[in-house]
Amino acid sequence: MKIITKFPASGKVNFYSEVRQKVNEQFHNRGLGINANSLMWMKTSIFLSLFIILYLSILLSGLNWIYLAPLTLALGVTCAFIGFNVCHDAIHGAFSANKKVNKLLGMIFHLLGASPYVWNITHNVVHHTYTNIPGHDEDIEIAPGLIRICNEDELKSHQRFQQWYAFPLYGLASISWVLRKDYKKFFQKNIGARENIHPKIEYFNLFFYKFLYYFLFIVLPILVTDLAWWQVLTGFVLLHIAQGITMGLVFQLAHVVEGTAFPVPNQSGNMEEAWAEHQMHTTANFAADSPLAAFFLGGLNRQIEHHLFPKVCHIHYGWISVIVKKTALEYGIPYHENATFSSALASHYRMLKKMGSPAV
């Protein structure tokens, strides 16, 4: 049985309480709510409309497979953007003050091939609590045995090449999620140190919605289109390669870059840093000043603010980040960031190369 990891009750001069107070004051002064605004609803409408248009075009247009291939890749990327912008906020309870709206939008996750129930456990509960803690945060276990990202992982000879083969592997992350990951996480005894006990209805939901997804994205195209079954399966794989690469790169650039820490508890299960400071040591932003990144990535490029304020809609992270960064620097707490997507990608590459080296 794993020892429950615990964080100290307070951190450096109450950094977290001060940054929360400043952010709350700004919400009040600006007359804003913490949930979605009109821009957020506009983004949601755009991405969901694009999803429907692409899906129906692939299913009903009768186009040759040469033209369907780019549409399929575009659908895969769109699915990732919906996950980033809509489902992620909704499952965190940040999209709307109405729990029913959050649940409805969170259900869209099923149309991306993933279980919102399992995601809530692995991401909201475990990852957000035990960020980057080896043996607890399974979100950082990219491909165990293939990719090494911290000193606690056993170094294997083939990992000296991981900075090259990791990126193609990210393309398999989505299809693994659809066909394997959710089932594995659901039925394993523990996720991190959390014991897996599920309501009976969730056993039905897992299989019902998975098979609904397989029907919509494999069976129905075979029945409706003139494509051969192997062409449909090829399209299914292409969709998930596009979706997987988009998701994999964005997720890794927030936690597996130079400067982020992978701290471990002591023998009693106690962490050295308080929870908020722990988040600052283990999380990084990238392309925070890019309007395109802000629009498409659903606040995941401002991961620091998301980890400190997971119940706040990401549409507000721009001005929140100014407060968080200023307060962190005042207290001598690290604020990791890469100015651009490409610089974060380069940092991730160097991190992989370093962790695959016997010198580490």
Helices and strands as residue ranges (DSSP letters): G 12-14, H 15-30, H 38-60, H 65-82, I 83-87, H 88-91, H 99-106, G 107-112, H 116-119, I 120-127, G 138-140, G 157-161, H 162-170, H 173-176, I 177-181, H 182-187, E 190-191, E 194-195, H 200-214, I 215-219, H 220-224, H 229-255, H 275-282, E 284-286, H 291-296, G 300-302, H 303-308, G 314-316, H 317-330, E 336-338, H 341-355
